[in-house]
Structure formats: C-alpha cells, structure tokens
C-alpha cells in the first residue's frame, strides 16, 4: 500500500537498457494484462531514481513478430525509436538465442540482426518526404523549411519522417546551440501539428557528423537513432556527407547506411532487470 496515495501499487518486473546513453525502461507485457497509461508513465518519469527517455512495452508475439509500443517521458505514445528497437532486438536475441528478429512498431515492421557482441543492425524502412506524411501544417518545400524563431541564426531546416517527424539544422558548432531553450520552442511550433524532433548537426567531414538532439516529448537526449538516420539523409541530399556515414554522440557512434531504405548499426547495453512500482 502506498501511504501517500492510499492506492494499491503493482510491483512489476521490467528491464533497463540503453543505446549510446539513450535510456529505456522496457516492460514485458507478453504474459501480463498490466494497464499502462500516460499518467502512470509521466508519474514514473518524475521519480528521481528512474531516468529514461522512452518507456517501451513488449506486447504478445504475432506470427514471429515482436510488437512494441513506445512512450515518451510525457506519457504520449510515439511511432518510432531506433535505439529502443535495437535494444528490444538484443533482449529477444538473448532470450531465444536467435540472430534475426522482426519488430513491429505502430507505424512499420523493422528487421533487426545481431551482427557482433552487443552490436545490432536494424532496417528502419523508407523515409517520407511529403509534407502531409511528416506532417507539416502546410504544403511547403520540406527540404528548405523556414522556422521563424531560428531563421536568422540557423537558416532553413530539412524535414522528413523516419517513423516520426524530424527537422535538422546544419550549424558550425552544434553544442553552442542552447537546445534546452530553443528545442521545445521548435518542437511545439505551429508548423508541426504532431510536434517534431529537433537536431542541430555539425559536419566534421564527408563521413562523420556530430549532433545535438532535442527529442519530442523527452527533451535533450544523449543519443537518438531516428535523428541519426534523419541527419545522414538530410546531409546526403545537401551534398554535405556520404549516404553511408557515422553519427557521433557523446558515448559512441551509429553507422547509418541510406539506400532506398535506412540501415542503422551500433552498440546496445546489456539487459538489466529492475522492479517498478506502478
């Protein structure tokens, strides 16, 4: 019994994992009918001893596919998470001793493969560039997007969808950007009806990019897989980098290979079992 709320709390088994510092709480619901809602997730996120960028639920298997649901810290469900999907693939591989895993998100089916010790490669599917698919508020050139708040200082942004919406700005020094101030303003700008992820990218050379990322509903994160994908695509369209490039985060790098589809390869942490009070 929780004395503060006089509500019976449910103690559940869960896991912690991360991909380059991108932190996840994973709840296995395959044998559980646990109800998870936005209020519970936001309450969990407010606890100082539990830090996560996204909460992911692993749902009941469907024809050799592993469905997942992804929630940001604010409790709102999102449609894609590259690092989180790679973590789920590794968790399943440890459980079943299999190298290839199929993950089903709300928006697409992802094929993942364990290609080394704690190294996971995943096919993130095809990017979307149409303004309605991103989505944007109006029909504009998605590769030259003007956001009035930052036009003068950072120029135009490049918008696309990698299962979730992104805008990328290329700058001289990505960590000189006050992203904690400007990130939420861009995320919630009227141009983005479903909000957006925000990346400030710094090209080091034709094969390497450094990034500073503000995630929709999560805030500044140490790493973001879909942002890495979006950045390489945006950079390759503008001739800044090659279609096969590295995106460098504080704790390591992701290799992005953009063909018609987007392949992302990088490390994940070991699986750590934890108990949660819901």
C-alpha positions as CSV (number, residue, x, y, z in Angstrom):
1,X,0.0,0.0,0.0
2,X,1.3,3.5,-0.8
3,X,0.6,5.6,2.2
4,X,0.7,8.9,0.3
5,X,-2.0,8.0,-2.2
6,X,-3.8,5.1,-0.4
7,X,-3.7,3.2,-3.7
8,X,-2.6,-0.3,-4.1
9,X,0.6,-0.3,-6.2
10,X,1.6,-3.1,-8.5
11,X,5.2,-4.3,-8.4
12,X,6.2,-5.4,-11.8
13,X,9.3,-6.8,-13.5
14,X,11.0,-4.6,-16.1
15,X,14.3,-4.0,-17.7
16,X,16.7,-1.1,-18.3
17,X,18.7,-0.8,-21.4
18,X,20.4,2.0,-23.4
19,X,21.8,2.6,-26.8
20,X,24.7,5.1,-26.5
21,X,23.2,6.7,-23.4
22,X,19.7,6.8,-24.9
23,X,17.9,5.3,-21.9
24,X,14.9,3.0,-21.9
25,X,12.6,1.2,-19.4
26,X,11.2,-1.9,-21.0
27,X,8.1,-3.6,-19.6
28,X,7.4,-7.2,-20.8
29,X,3.7,-7.4,-21.3
30,X,3.6,-10.8,-23.1
31,X,2.3,-12.6,-20.0
32,X,0.7,-9.6,-18.3
33,X,-2.5,-7.6,-18.6
34,X,-1.0,-4.6,-16.8
35,X,-2.6,-1.3,-17.8
36,X,-0.2,1.5,-18.7
37,X,-1.5,5.0,-19.4
38,X,0.1,8.4,-19.9
39,X,-0.5,9.5,-16.3
40,X,1.4,6.5,-15.0
41,X,4.3,7.0,-17.3
42,X,4.6,10.7,-16.6
43,X,4.4,9.9,-12.8
44,X,7.2,7.3,-13.2
45,X,9.3,9.8,-15.2
46,X,9.0,12.3,-12.3
47,X,10.8,9.9,-9.9
48,X,14.4,10.9,-9.4
49,X,15.7,7.3,-9.1
50,X,14.2,6.3,-12.5
51,X,15.6,8.1,-15.5
52,X,14.5,7.2,-19.1
53,X,14.0,8.8,-22.4
54,X,11.3,6.4,-23.5
55,X,9.3,3.6,-21.9
56,X,8.7,0.6,-24.2
57,X,6.2,-2.2,-23.8
58,X,6.9,-5.6,-25.3
59,X,3.5,-7.0,-26.4
60,X,2.4,-10.5,-27.2
61,X,4.1,-12.1,-30.2
62,X,2.3,-12.1,-33.5
63,X,3.5,-14.7,-36.2
64,X,7.2,-14.5,-35.2
65,X,7.0,-10.7,-35.0
66,X,7.5,-8.8,-31.7
67,X,5.1,-5.9,-31.4
68,X,6.2,-2.9,-29.2
69,X,4.6,0.3,-28.0
70,X,6.8,3.3,-27.4
71,X,6.0,6.1,-25.0
72,X,7.9,9.4,-24.3
73,X,8.6,10.7,-20.8
74,X,5.5,12.8,-21.1
75,X,3.4,9.7,-21.5
76,X,2.4,10.3,-25.1
77,X,2.8,7.3,-27.4
78,X,5.3,7.8,-30.3
79,X,5.6,5.8,-33.5
80,X,9.4,5.1,-33.8
81,X,12.5,4.7,-31.7
82,X,15.6,3.3,-33.5
83,X,17.8,2.7,-30.5
84,X,14.9,1.4,-28.5
85,X,14.1,-1.1,-31.3
86,X,17.7,-2.2,-31.4
87,X,17.6,-2.8,-27.6
88,X,14.4,-4.9,-27.9
89,X,16.1,-6.9,-30.6
90,X,19.1,-7.6,-28.4
91,X,16.8,-8.6,-25.5
92,X,14.9,-11.1,-27.6
93,X,18.1,-12.5,-29.1
94,X,19.4,-13.2,-25.6
95,X,16.2,-14.8,-24.7
96,X,15.8,-17.0,-27.8
97,X,19.4,-17.3,-28.9
98,X,18.5,-16.0,-32.4
99,X,20.4,-13.6,-34.6
100,X,17.5,-12.2,-36.6
101,X,14.4,-10.5,-35.0
102,X,11.4,-8.9,-36.5
103,X,10.0,-6.0,-34.5
104,X,6.6,-4.4,-35.2
105,X,6.0,-0.8,-34.2
106,X,2.8,1.3,-34.5
107,X,4.0,2.6,-37.9
108,X,6.2,-0.1,-39.5
109,X,7.8,-3.5,-39.4
110,X,11.6,-3.5,-38.7
111,X,14.1,-6.3,-39.4
112,X,17.0,-6.4,-36.9
113,X,20.1,-8.6,-36.8
114,X,22.8,-9.2,-34.2
115,X,26.0,-8.6,-36.1
116,X,28.6,-8.5,-33.3
117,X,29.0,-8.5,-29.5
118,X,26.1,-6.2,-28.4
119,X,26.1,-4.7,-31.9
120,X,22.7,-4.6,-33.6
121,X,21.8,-3.6,-37.1
122,X,18.3,-2.6,-38.0
123,X,16.4,-1.7,-41.2
124,X,14.4,1.4,-40.3
125,X,12.5,1.3,-43.6
126,X,12.0,4.2,-46.1
127,X,12.0,7.9,-45.2
128,X,9.0,10.0,-46.0
129,X,9.4,13.5,-47.5
130,X,5.9,14.5,-48.4
131,X,4.6,17.4,-46.2
132,X,1.5,15.5,-45.3
133,X,3.4,12.4,-44.2
134,X,5.9,14.3,-41.9
135,X,3.4,16.0,-41.1
136,X,3.7,19.8,-41.6
137,X,0.9,22.3,-41.3
138,X,1.0,23.4,-44.9
139,X,2.4,22.4,-48.3
140,X,5.9,23.8,-48.4
141,X,9.3,22.6,-49.6
142,X,10.3,20.1,-46.9
143,X,14.0,20.4,-47.7
144,X,14.0,24.2,-47.1
145,X,11.8,24.8,-44.1
146,X,11.7,28.2,-42.6
147,X,11.1,28.3,-38.8
148,X,10.7,32.0,-38.0
149,X,12.2,31.6,-34.5
150,X,15.6,30.5,-35.8
151,X,15.8,31.5,-39.4
152,X,18.2,34.4,-38.8
153,X,20.7,32.4,-36.7
154,X,20.5,28.9,-38.1
155,X,18.9,29.2,-41.6
156,X,16.5,26.7,-43.1
157,X,15.7,23.3,-41.7
158,X,15.3,19.9,-43.5
159,X,12.1,18.0,-42.6
160,X,11.4,14.3,-43.0
161,X,9.7,11.4,-41.3
162,X,11.6,8.3,-40.1
163,X,8.5,6.8,-38.5
164,X,8.4,10.0,-36.5
165,X,8.9,13.7,-37.6
166,X,12.3,15.4,-37.6
167,X,13.8,18.7,-38.5
168,X,17.6,19.1,-39.0
169,X,19.6,22.3,-39.0
170,X,23.3,22.2,-40.0
171,X,25.5,24.5,-38.0
172,X,29.2,25.3,-37.3
173,X,29.1,24.1,-33.7
174,X,26.1,22.0,-32.6
175,X,26.8,22.3,-28.9
176,X,26.9,26.1,-28.9
177,X,23.2,25.9,-29.6
178,X,21.1,26.5,-26.4
179,X,18.9,23.5,-27.3
180,X,17.2,23.4,-23.9
181,X,15.8,26.8,-24.7
182,X,15.2,26.6,-28.4
183,X,14.4,22.9,-28.7
184,X,11.0,22.9,-27.1
185,X,10.0,26.1,-29.0
186,X,10.7,24.4,-32.3
187,X,9.2,21.1,-31.2
188,X,5.9,22.8,-30.4
189,X,5.9,25.3,-33.3
190,X,2.6,25.7,-35.1
191,X,4.2,24.4,-38.3
192,X,4.3,20.9,-36.7
193,X,0.8,19.6,-35.9
194,X,2.2,16.5,-34.2
195,X,5.3,18.3,-32.8
196,X,8.8,17.3,-34.1
197,X,12.2,16.1,-33.1
198,X,14.9,18.7,-33.4
199,X,18.5,18.1,-34.4
200,X,21.4,20.6,-34.7
201,X,24.1,18.8,-36.8
202,X,27.8,19.6,-37.3
203,X,29.6,18.1,-40.2
204,X,33.1,17.0,-39.3
205,X,33.9,15.5,-42.7
206,X,32.2,13.6,-45.5
207,X,31.8,10.5,-43.3
208,X,31.2,11.9,-39.8
209,X,28.6,14.2,-38.2
210,X,28.2,15.3,-34.6
211,X,24.7,16.1,-33.4
212,X,22.8,17.8,-30.5
213,X,19.3,16.4,-30.3
214,X,16.1,17.5,-28.7
215,X,13.6,14.6,-28.7
216,X,9.9,15.3,-28.9
217,X,8.3,14.6,-25.5
218,X,11.6,13.6,-23.9
219,X,13.9,16.6,-24.1
220,X,17.7,16.7,-24.7
221,X,19.0,13.2,-25.1
222,X,22.5,11.7,-25.2
223,X,21.6,9.8,-28.4
224,X,18.6,9.3,-30.8
225,X,18.5,6.6,-33.5
226,X,15.9,8.1,-35.8
227,X,17.6,11.5,-35.5
228,X,20.8,9.9,-36.7
229,X,19.0,8.4,-39.7
230,X,17.3,11.7,-40.5
231,X,20.6,13.7,-40.2
232,X,22.5,11.5,-42.7
233,X,19.7,11.6,-45.1
234,X,19.4,15.4,-44.9
235,X,23.1,15.8,-45.2
236,X,23.4,13.5,-48.2
237,X,20.6,15.4,-50.0
238,X,22.6,18.6,-49.5
239,X,25.9,17.1,-50.6
240,X,27.4,17.5,-47.1
241,X,28.1,13.9,-46.3
242,X,28.0,10.5,-48.0
243,X,25.0,8.2,-47.7
244,X,27.0,5.8,-45.6
245,X,28.2,8.0,-42.6
246,X,28.7,7.9,-38.9
247,X,26.7,10.0,-36.5
248,X,28.7,10.7,-33.4
249,X,27.2,11.0,-29.9
250,X,28.9,11.6,-26.5
251,X,29.0,7.9,-25.8
252,X,29.8,6.5,-29.2
253,X,28.6,6.4,-32.8
254,X,25.9,5.0,-35.1
255,X,26.7,3.9,-38.6
256,X,23.9,5.0,-41.0
257,X,23.7,3.5,-44.5
258,X,21.0,5.1,-46.6
259,X,19.9,3.4,-49.7
260,X,16.2,3.3,-50.6
261,X,15.8,2.1,-47.0
262,X,17.8,3.2,-43.9
263,X,20.1,0.8,-42.1
264,X,21.4,1.7,-38.7
265,X,24.2,-0.2,-36.8
266,X,25.5,0.4,-33.4
267,X,26.0,-0.9,-29.8
268,X,23.5,-1.5,-27.1
269,X,24.0,-2.1,-23.4
270,X,23.5,-5.4,-21.5
271,X,20.0,-6.1,-20.2
272,X,19.5,-5.1,-16.5
273,X,16.4,-6.4,-14.6
274,X,14.6,-3.9,-12.4
275,X,11.4,-3.7,-10.3
276,X,8.9,-0.9,-10.9
277,X,6.2,0.4,-8.7
278,X,3.2,1.2,-10.8
